[in-house]
Amino acid sequence: MSISYPRTRSVETHRDPTDILGKSAPSSLKETLEKWFFELAALEDAYITSRCTLRESRRNDVLRLKSAVDDVVASTRNLLVEDPVEGEEYLKTLMLTLK
């Protein structure tokens, strides 16, 4: 049985990272999001449902989700290191889009 929860925005509604990031996004960030799409959607579901249901996870699953988060954070950090001004402006635009 599957339960659907209301969402104003969702990773799952965007199958292409360009839908989330925009066409000007660096290819390295797009590739990272595409690589971890399933895991990011699973994290979103866990966040949304955590107030309503209790779910136990296997250690390997949790470690895979942690790897996804670590990789996305590293990719974002690299973007800021490579070009701090452009990276910061891009991330500000992205955060405004996701609000």
PyMOL commands that set and color helices and strands:
alter all, ss='L'
color gray80, all
select helices_A, chain A and resi 11-13+17-21+27-35+37-49+59-82+84-98
alter helices_A, ss='H'
color red, helices_A
deselect
rebuild
show_as cartoon
